[in-house]
Amino acid sequence: MIYKRARTRNGPGFLEKRCELLIEVTRLNGKKFYINAELIETVESTPDTVIKLTNDKTYLVEEPPMVIISKIIEYKRKILKGCEY
């Protein structure tokens, strides 16, 4: 998801959901995080799922490779369809 920082009268800003352009994955410790699908170079099962990015960062995630691939396809469909801001 893309979030936009917005200001409020009560102090620092809050995060406002804009458009789901990142894919959500889960680390092996159960914490969820978002990753840019455009940066994914490879997805391997060894037996944990390993996501390698084009910037040489590597992440171990709980989701099986086919789930990651499905999320990437969904992401690409949203990009082609257009995302309202």
C-alpha positions in Angstrom: 0.0 0.0 0.0 1.1 3.5 -0.5 0.6 5.9 2.4 0.7 9.7 2.4 1.8 11.8 5.3 -0.8 14.4 6.1 -0.8 17.1 8.7 -3.4 17.5 11.5 -4.2 20.3 13.8 -3.1 18.2 16.8 0.5 17.7 15.8 2.4 15.4 13.5 0.8 13.8 10.6 -1.0 10.5 10.2 -0.8 7.8 7.6 -3.7 7.8 5.1 -4.2 4.8 2.9 -4.0 5.8 -0.7 -3.7 2.8 -3.0 -2.5 -0.8 -2.7 0.7 -0.7 -4.9 2.9 -2.7 -2.6 2.5 -6.4 -1.8 2.1 -7.6 1.8 4.3 -10.4 3.0 5.0 -12.0 6.4 8.4 -12.6 7.9 9.1 -16.0 9.5 8.6 -14.3 12.9 5.0 -13.4 12.0 5.6 -9.7 11.3 3.9 -8.3 8.2 5.7 -5.8 5.9 5.3 -4.4 2.4 7.6 -4.9 -0.5 7.7 -3.3 -3.9 6.8 -5.9 -6.5 8.8 -4.0 -9.1 12.0 -4.8 -7.3 11.5 -8.6 -7.0 14.1 -10.5 -9.1 13.5 -14.1 -7.9 11.2 -16.1 -5.6 12.6 -19.4 -4.4 11.4 -22.2 -2.2 14.3 -23.6 -0.2 12.1 -24.9 1.8 11.3 -21.4 3.2 10.3 -18.8 0.5 13.2 -16.5 -0.3 12.5 -13.3 -2.1 15.6 -11.6 -3.7 15.3 -8.0 -4.9 17.2 -6.3 -7.6 19.1 -4.3 -5.0 20.6 -7.6 -3.6 18.4 -7.6 -0.5 17.0 -11.0 0.5 13.9 -11.7 2.6 12.6 -15.0 4.1 8.8 -15.1 4.1 6.1 -17.4 5.2 4.0 -17.3 2.0 4.7 -20.0 -0.6 6.1 -18.9 -3.9 2.7 -19.3 -5.7 1.1 -16.9 -3.3 3.8 -14.3 -3.9 3.4 -14.7 -7.7 -0.4 -14.2 -7.3 0.2 -11.0 -5.4 2.6 -9.8 -8.1 0.0 -10.5 -10.8 -2.7 -8.7 -8.7 -0.3 -5.7 -8.3 0.4 -5.6 -12.1 -3.4 -5.7 -12.8 -3.9 -2.7 -10.5 -1.1 -0.8 -12.2 -2.5 -1.5 -15.7 -6.0 -0.7 -14.6 -5.0 2.5 -13.0 -5.1 3.5 -9.4 -7.3 6.4 -8.2 -5.7 8.9 -5.8 
